[in-house]
């Protein structure tokens, strides 16, 4: 599921308030070290790719080399170019674009 464009981050699609814009390797590593839950609050988080698709923590961690490659040698529309780390407040239907596993939401109702 693509995210609707409500904010602009250098012309790339994002939605809502990004918890952290990711523009370099340090920021990516910091977001991965933080884990799949925000602190404080324990809200579930996910990564947002440049093509507007959500990615779970497992896929970004497993594909770390590909993510780094895309950060330094970006191709338009590539799903592993991570641009943000966001909180999933209410989207119970959100799934990772790579593994299709559901991404937990903080307040969304289970379907």
N, C-alpha and C positions, 0 to 999 in steps of 0.2 A: 504494500500500500504506500503510495507516494504521499508525502506531506504537502498540505496546501501552503502556498506562499503567503505568509503574513508579515514576515520580516525579510530584510535583505542583508546578506553577509557577503560583501564583494560580489553582488549579483547572483549568488548561489541561493538555492531554495532552503529555507529553514522554517520552523514553525514555533511560535510562542517565544518565550524567553530562554535563550540558551544559558545553561548553567555555566558553560565554559566554551568559548570559541577556541578551536585548536588550530594553531598556525605553525607550530614547530614540534620537533621531536620531544623536547622537554615537557611541553604541555600534554602531549599524548601519553607519555610515561607517567606523568602526575595523575592523569585521569584513570589510567589502568591501575596504578597503585591504590587509588581511592576505593576501587572495587565497584561492584554493581549497585551499591546503595550510597546515597548522599549523606554527608555528615555536616551538621546535625540534622536530625529528622528521620533518617532511614528511608528516604524516598527512593524507589527504584529508578535507575538511570540506564541510558543507552547512548550509543554513538550515532551521529547523523553523518551520512556520506554526502559527497558533493552532488550526487545525482538525486538527492532528496529522499533516499531510502534509509530506514533505521537499521542499525547493526547491533547485535548483542555483544556483551563483554567477551563471551567465550570466542566468538568468531574473530573479533579484533585481536584478541590475545593469540589465538591460533594462527592468524594470518598477519602477525606483526611485521614480518619482513615485507610482505606485499603492501601493507599500509604505509610503511616507511618509504618504500620505493615510489608509491604514488604521491607522497608528500613532496618528494624531491624531483620526480619526473612525471608531473601530472598529465593525464590524458583526459580530454573532455568526456564526462559521463561515466568514468570508471567508478565502480561501486566501492572500491577500497580506499578512496581518497576521503579520509575522515576530516570533517570541518568543525564539528561541535560535539559536546558531551552534554546531554540534556536529561531532565527529569521527566518521567512519564507519570503525570498526575492522574489523568482520567481515561486514557485510551485503552480500554480492555481488549480491543481487537488488534492491537499493535503486535506485529510479528517481525522477527529478524528477516531481512531480505536475503540473507545468505543461507541460513540453516532452517528458516521458517518456523523456528521455535517461538512460542509466545513470549513477549516481553511484559513482565509484571507491571501493573499499574497501582498507584497509591490509593486512588478512590474510585476507580472505574468498577462497574458492576460486571461480575462474571457472566458470560453468555452461555 
